[in-house]
Amino acid sequence: MRPVPRLIDNASRIGEYCMAFLVPLFLLRTVDPLFALGAGAVACALTVRCTLGKPEGYLAHRAYRAGINLRGLLDRRLRSLDP
């Protein structure tokens, strides 16, 4: 019997981290590629730091509590994801 990888039970956020890195890199590449690389790295590092060990949707709930309008993104059945 083959061992099952433990990652199969965990939600992978690799795509989320890649998007946090690639979006600033793509948007700022014409202004200054080195600045775009730095901004992408900072955005990715902040995303990793803010989401590591938190449930999915945690940042969306934090943004909503800060007053940012996220109509249609939040599930009304979930009351609170704050620890």
N, C-alpha and C positions, 0 to 999 in steps of 0.2 A: 504494500500500500504506500502511495506517495504521500509525503507530508504536505499539508495545505499551508500556503503562506498566510501569515497573520494579517497582511494588508487587505485580504479579501473582506474582512469584517469592518475595517475602518474606512471612513469616507476620505477619499484622496483629494487634496486641495492643490495638486500640482498645476492643474489648469488655471486655477485662480491666481496662483503665484506667477505663472508665466504671463498671464494677461496684465497683472500689475506691473510687470517689467516691460512688456512689449508695447503697451499703449503709450506711455510717455516717450519711449524710444522712437516709435513710429511718428507721433505727432510733432516731436521736436527735432527730428533728424535734419530738417532743412535749415533750422536756425543755427544750431551748433551740435555736431554729432557727439562731441565729448561731454557737453552739458546734458544732452539727451541720455547718454549712457549713465551718467551720474544720477540724473533724476529717476531713471528707470530702476537703478539699483536701490536708491533711497525708498522709492515707492514699494518695491518688492520687500525690502527689509521691514518697513512699517507694517505691511500687510501680514507678513509672517509673525511679527511680534504681537500684533493685535488679535490674530486669529488662532494662534497656537494654543491648543487645549480648550478652546471654546466651542460651543455647538454651532451648527450651521445657522446663518442668519443673524449672528450676534452683532456684526457691524451694522447691518440694516436697522436693527432695533436701537442701537446706540445713536445712529444718525437720526432716527425718528424722534428719539427723546431729546436730541439737541435742537429739534425744530425744523429739520429738513423734510420737505414733503416727499414721501415715497408712496404715493397712492398706487395701489395694486401690487406692490411688492411684498407686503407683509401679510402673513396668515392671521386672520382675526381669531382663530381658535387658540393660538399661543398667547398667553397673557404676558409672560415675562421671561426673558432669557438672561437677565442680570443675575450675577452670582450673589 
